[in-house]
């Protein structure tokens, strides 16, 4: 499984209509792009741990799962993703995007090998 991980902070001046448009663009992409296999969304929680001070204050996470890199590529080139990307870029102050080859616990042995790209 390949997971597309998006961390972001919304613009403080983002109005309700723009927030709604962003959510609708995301819902459309999730519904209309057939290679999407799963989706999780969350809001950052803090409780005073030391590492919280070192990390950028990105309030939200979205994780979109695909069977493989080809599924991610199909998502990235789909017109619904283009619309979502435009909304995303207009809606955030800061964001980070990463893609991961998820392997579960058996993937821990990968720490013993050199890094690779897809």
Secondary structure as a PSIPRED ss2 file (coil, helix, strand):
# PSIPRED VFORMAT (PSIPRED V4.0)

   1 X C   1.000  0.000  0.000
   2 X E   0.000  0.000  1.000
   3 X E   0.000  0.000  1.000
   4 X E   0.000  0.000  1.000
   5 X E   0.000  0.000  1.000
   6 X E   0.000  0.000  1.000
   7 X E   0.000  0.000  1.000
   8 X E   0.000  0.000  1.000
   9 X E   0.000  0.000  1.000
  10 X E   0.000  0.000  1.000
  11 X C   1.000  0.000  0.000
  12 X C   1.000  0.000  0.000
  13 X C   1.000  0.000  0.000
  14 X C   1.000  0.000  0.000
  15 X C   1.000  0.000  0.000
  16 X H   0.000  1.000  0.000
  17 X H   0.000  1.000  0.000
  18 X H   0.000  1.000  0.000
  19 X H   0.000  1.000  0.000
  20 X H   0.000  1.000  0.000
  21 X H   0.000  1.000  0.000
  22 X H   0.000  1.000  0.000
  23 X H   0.000  1.000  0.000
  24 X H   0.000  1.000  0.000
  25 X H   0.000  1.000  0.000
  26 X H   0.000  1.000  0.000
  27 X H   0.000  1.000  0.000
  28 X H   0.000  1.000  0.000
  29 X H   0.000  1.000  0.000
  30 X H   0.000  1.000  0.000
  31 X H   0.000  1.000  0.000
  32 X H   0.000  1.000  0.000
  33 X C   1.000  0.000  0.000
  34 X C   1.000  0.000  0.000
  35 X C   1.000  0.000  0.000
  36 X E   0.000  0.000  1.000
  37 X E   0.000  0.000  1.000
  38 X E   0.000  0.000  1.000
  39 X E   0.000  0.000  1.000
  40 X E   0.000  0.000  1.000
  41 X E   0.000  0.000  1.000
  42 X E   0.000  0.000  1.000
  43 X E   0.000  0.000  1.000
  44 X C   1.000  0.000  0.000
  45 X C   1.000  0.000  0.000
  46 X C   1.000  0.000  0.000
  47 X C   1.000  0.000  0.000
  48 X C   1.000  0.000  0.000
  49 X C   1.000  0.000  0.000
  50 X C   1.000  0.000  0.000
  51 X H   0.000  1.000  0.000
  52 X H   0.000  1.000  0.000
  53 X H   0.000  1.000  0.000
  54 X H   0.000  1.000  0.000
  55 X C   1.000  0.000  0.000
  56 X C   1.000  0.000  0.000
  57 X C   1.000  0.000  0.000
  58 X C   1.000  0.000  0.000
  59 X C   1.000  0.000  0.000
  60 X E   0.000  0.000  1.000
  61 X E   0.000  0.000  1.000
  62 X E   0.000  0.000  1.000
  63 X E   0.000  0.000  1.000
  64 X E   0.000  0.000  1.000
  65 X E   0.000  0.000  1.000
  66 X E   0.000  0.000  1.000
  67 X C   1.000  0.000  0.000
  68 X C   1.000  0.000  0.000
  69 X H   0.000  1.000  0.000
  70 X H   0.000  1.000  0.000
  71 X H   0.000  1.000  0.000
  72 X H   0.000  1.000  0.000
  73 X H   0.000  1.000  0.000
  74 X H   0.000  1.000  0.000
  75 X H   0.000  1.000  0.000
  76 X H   0.000  1.000  0.000
  77 X H   0.000  1.000  0.000
  78 X C   1.000  0.000  0.000
  79 X H   0.000  1.000  0.000
  80 X H   0.000  1.000  0.000
  81 X H   0.000  1.000  0.000
  82 X H   0.000  1.000  0.000
  83 X H   0.000  1.000  0.000
  84 X H   0.000  1.000  0.000
  85 X H   0.000  1.000  0.000
  86 X H   0.000  1.000  0.000
  87 X H   0.000  1.000  0.000
  88 X H   0.000  1.000  0.000
  89 X H   0.000  1.000  0.000
  90 X H   0.000  1.000  0.000
  91 X H   0.000  1.000  0.000
  92 X E   0.000  0.000  1.000
  93 X E   0.000  0.000  1.000
  94 X E   0.000  0.000  1.000
  95 X E   0.000  0.000  1.000
  96 X E   0.000  0.000  1.000
  97 X E   0.000  0.000  1.000
  98 X E   0.000  0.000  1.000
  99 X E   0.000  0.000  1.000
 100 X E   0.000  0.000  1.000
 101 X E   0.000  0.000  1.000
 102 X C   1.000  0.000  0.000
 103 X C   1.000  0.000  0.000
 104 X C   1.000  0.000  0.000
 105 X H   0.000  1.000  0.000
 106 X H   0.000  1.000  0.000
 107 X H   0.000  1.000  0.000
 108 X H   0.000  1.000  0.000
 109 X H   0.000  1.000  0.000
 110 X H   0.000  1.000  0.000
 111 X H   0.000  1.000  0.000
 112 X H   0.000  1.000  0.000
 113 X C   1.000  0.000  0.000
 114 X C   1.000  0.000  0.000
 115 X C   1.000  0.000  0.000
 116 X C   1.000  0.000  0.000
 117 X C   1.000  0.000  0.000
 118 X C   1.000  0.000  0.000
